[in-house]
């Protein structure tokens, strides 16, 4: 699985998810994006986006003061 990085640090809702959606649209199925975000709303927004769009939220974690989300494009 090829992983791309997306830095959304300093961006507020809804920008992290909008950038994630745009980048995922350009990828072939099976590739993934590691999103870094420090917006507190991302904790709710990213899992909700994945559930609604059908993409797989592979893992979440913390990196310094930010959250990390690994999202794999499905279909």
WOZI-V406832 format. One record per residue. N is the residue number from 1. RES is the residue in three letters. OMEGA is omega in degrees with one decimal (* if undefined). NEAR is the number of other C-alpha atoms within 8 Angstrom. D_FIRST is the distance of its C-alpha to the first C-alpha in Angstrom with 1 decimal. Layout:
BEGIN
[[N;RES;OMEGA;NEAR;D_FIRST] [N;RES;OMEGA;NEAR;D_FIRST]]
END
This chain:
BEGIN
[[1;UNK;176.9;5;0.0] [2;UNK;-177.6;6;3.8] [3;UNK;176.6;8;6.3] [4;UNK;179.2;8;9.8] [5;UNK;176.4;8;13.0] [6;UNK;-179.7;9;15.9] [7;UNK;177.7;7;19.2] [8;UNK;179.8;12;21.5] [9;UNK;179.6;9;24.0] [10;UNK;179.5;7;27.5] [11;UNK;-179.7;10;26.8] [12;UNK;179.0;8;28.5] [13;UNK;7.8;9;27.9] [14;UNK;-171.2;6;26.8] [15;UNK;178.8;9;25.2] [16;UNK;-179.5;12;22.0] [17;UNK;178.1;12;21.1] [18;UNK;177.9;8;22.4] [19;UNK;177.4;9;20.3] [20;UNK;-180.0;11;17.2] [21;UNK;-179.3;8;18.2] [22;UNK;-179.4;8;19.0] [23;UNK;178.6;8;15.7] [24;UNK;-178.4;10;13.7] [25;UNK;-177.2;6;16.2] [26;UNK;-176.3;6;15.4] [27;UNK;170.7;8;11.7] [28;UNK;178.3;6;10.7] [29;UNK;178.2;8;9.8] [30;UNK;176.7;10;6.3] [31;UNK;-173.1;12;5.4] [32;UNK;176.2;13;6.9] [33;UNK;171.2;14;10.0] [34;UNK;-178.7;12;11.8] [35;UNK;171.4;13;15.4] [36;UNK;-178.6;13;18.4] [37;UNK;175.3;14;21.6] [38;UNK;175.8;12;25.1] [39;UNK;-179.7;11;26.6] [40;UNK;-179.5;5;27.9] [41;UNK;-179.0;8;27.4] [42;UNK;179.6;12;23.6] [43;UNK;177.7;9;23.8] [44;UNK;-172.8;7;25.1] [45;UNK;-175.8;9;23.7] [46;UNK;176.7;10;19.9] [47;UNK;178.5;9;20.0] [48;UNK;177.5;8;22.6] [49;UNK;-179.6;9;20.7] [50;UNK;179.3;12;17.7] [51;UNK;-178.0;9;20.3] [52;UNK;-174.6;6;22.1] [53;UNK;179.1;6;19.4] [54;UNK;176.8;7;17.4] [55;UNK;-175.4;10;14.1] [56;UNK;172.6;10;12.6] [57;UNK;-172.4;11;13.7] [58;UNK;179.5;8;11.5] [59;UNK;173.5;7;13.7] [60;UNK;178.8;9;16.7] [61;UNK;179.0;7;18.6] [62;UNK;177.4;8;21.2] [63;UNK;-175.0;7;21.2] [64;UNK;178.4;4;24.9] [65;UNK;-176.4;6;26.5] [66;UNK;173.9;10;23.4] [67;UNK;177.7;12;20.9] [68;UNK;179.6;12;17.1] [69;UNK;174.9;14;15.0] [70;UNK;-175.2;12;11.2] [71;UNK;178.2;14;11.0] [72;UNK;179.3;13;8.5] [73;UNK;178.4;13;10.2] [74;UNK;174.7;8;11.9] [75;UNK;*;4;14.0]]
END
